[in-house]
Structure formats: structure tokens, C-alpha cells
Amino acid sequence: MHFRIRDGVTLDLLPTEQFKTIGIKVDFVAPLQATAITARALLAQVLETSTAAYPTQTSLARQLSRLYGASFGISVIKLGTKHVIRLTVSVVDEQYLDHFTDKIPLFEQGMALLRAVLFDPLLPQGSFDPITFTQQRQNLLTAIKSLDDDKQYLANRRLQELLFSGQPAQAMSALGDITTLGELSATAVLQTYHDMLVNDAVHVAVIGDVTPERVQTALADWPLMDRTVADQSLYYRWEKRDRVQNGDDLAPVVQAKLNLGYQLPVYRDDADFLPAVVFNAAFGGSPLSLLFTNVREKASLAYYASSGYSPFTGTLSVQAGIQAENQDRVVAIIDEQLKALQRGELTSDLLAEVKASLLNARLAGLDSPQRRLTGLLNSQLTHLNEPLKEWEESLAAVTIADVQRVAQKVTLQATYCLHGGAQHAE
């Protein structure tokens, strides 16, 4: 069920009695801009930890406890050409509680909490509380640095920087960068907050045993105005380069992190989208895949080997944990697996197994309220919503020739290896 609340503000409702909780998600969606990513990430941190009514994390946690252990969080996400600030709340459906005595149902209380977080933040003297702001800036700095401690994450970031050199918004983490963070003032982040409330597209989604009337009534007192949302494509389309970009760094690791980046110019709205999903699963996106079988199992040259496909940026990436001295051999075997698929060398058994695993994953997602809510934003931004039965029929129809056709569109664009000496600990 889809509703227009205001210009640029939508509501999606999935009424169901399947869950004992009611899930609420609010996405603020803006064009992805390198200059704004860090400020939006810091804004999310500040909003998540305090409101005028609950000025400390402790008081906010107590309120969640009073709401029978409700969960609440704010995250930031990059999605193609968009940057998303996502607020989520999950409350128990009180009909499953034996001794519920509150006058106000928990769904309405959860919506009221979100309203307080969004529209009544902690702003003494009209600015963010200095102590809270400084603390959250430090926390975000720690979070960005700790991500870099994850060497596979760091290697993947370096690969993105090679793949998208000259395109800082695509190369940057959704959390932003340390240099910009150090220069951000409370005034600048407050301006980012006002910009978000006035200009971002707002997508509200609710899943659970609630009626449209209840949700719309709860939203009625949210001070959201009409906004003009440019219908900018979600997809980041880019020209492939003539030369492969190569990079490597030394780090204190025993296990080298090899990452390969490819262009796969098939996007979510292309007819070849599902064949691309099947290709990725057969290539390296599942434990059944050629990379897992031939690089990790048969050749024993990798601790792990997998691939990932983004239908929003038209990219395919491969990650492998290896011994640095085996890099050339591993790259050669990975290339062999790609060439095999480009020649159409895919057994009907593997194709059937890969399709079954994709269908199982899709069905498992139906049991997750959060995954179903997340899918609603993708449908909104792509204007695509394929019912399960149609999707299943499309998946079943994918042939070896379809996978071969997609594989032939794949072009290596960047390689990156993070490696160290054997004396280092992981």
C-alpha cells in the first residue's frame, strides 16, 4: 500500500500479522555529494544520541526500555547516486503482551519517539549541545578509524578509490572522511540538519498489524512540508577505462587482501539484471561458485574468495585472502573462471543449484521485517516492484546463454592488494 503524504514525502505500508513486532523505517534521501557525506554522517550520530526530551544516551535508553525493549537506530547508506539517512524503530505489538496497561499503543509511542528525534533535537541556545557534538564527532572519528582496522574493508575502500578516481562521492565511505570531519563545526552540521528536513525526499515505511488510518494519523502532526525532489537516476553510469588501474600497500597482515574491480554495465532496470545476479552467484557470489570451488577448494590458494555485484553502480568486485607470493597465480585462476563463463562453460547442474540458492535467499528475506522494509526503498527509488511469483518465473527462465552474455560484458578495471611480511600478525 503506497500513499503520498506531501510532495516528496511517501508512505509504504505492509500490513501483516506475520510478526509480533511493528517495524518503522524513515529514509531521508539526498543526492550523493562528496562535500555533504561527512556532515550527514555526523548529523546521524548526533540525532541518534539525544533529544530535547531525552538529552543523554542514558535517558533515551530508559525510554526505549519503557517501550518494552523497543529498538531504535540511525544509519547512513550510499545507494548509487543517493545518500540515505535511515531511522528505524521496532516495537512489540502490544496485543502479544499480557500486562500492557499504557493508554497509548506502542506503535504510536514509537512514532512519537521518531518525531522527537527528528523535529525536537537537543538544541540549547539554538545550536547543538557542544559536549554532545564534540563527543559524537570523536565517536564518528573512532568508527571511521576502526573500519580501517578491518583490513578487508580497507582493501575494498582502496579498490573503490582506484575504480572511481576523480569521483570522490563514489570513492568515499558512507561515513565520510577524517579530514572533513575534523573541520566540521556544529553550525555547519545544524545547516545540514535544516537542509535535510526541507529538501530530502522522505520515504516512511511500516510493517506489521496496523491500518493505514493509524499510520497516517501518527504522521499527521509531523511538520514535514512539500519539497521538490529532482527525479535524478539512482544509477551511477561510468565509462570504462582503456587501462587497468593497479595499486598495493604494505600493512601489518599475514594474509594479503586481493581485491579486483570490474565494470559490469548492467543496472537494476536492465533486462539482463537477473541474469547478472545469476552470473555473480555462479562466478563468486555463493559457496557453490567457481571462485569458491576452484580458487579456494581445488587450488587451495585462498583463505576466502568471493564476488559481489552492485546493480546501482554497474560494478563487480572480487575479494580474496591469499599469500602475497601467490598473487599472480590467483589473479590468473580468477581470470580463468571469468573466461569460462564468457565461453558459456556453465553446467546445468550448477545453474540449477545457483538459482535454488537465490530463491531460498529471497524467501528467507520475507521472514525479516527489516529486509522487507529495505526492499521498499529500493522499489521506490527504482520504480520497480516485481512480485515474488513473477520474479521466480524470471529467475527460472535464465539460461546458460543469458549468463554467458552478461559475463561477456565484464571488464577488469582495477586491482588492489594489501600485503605485509610474514613477521606481522593479522
Disulfide bonds with the S-S distance in Angstrom:
none
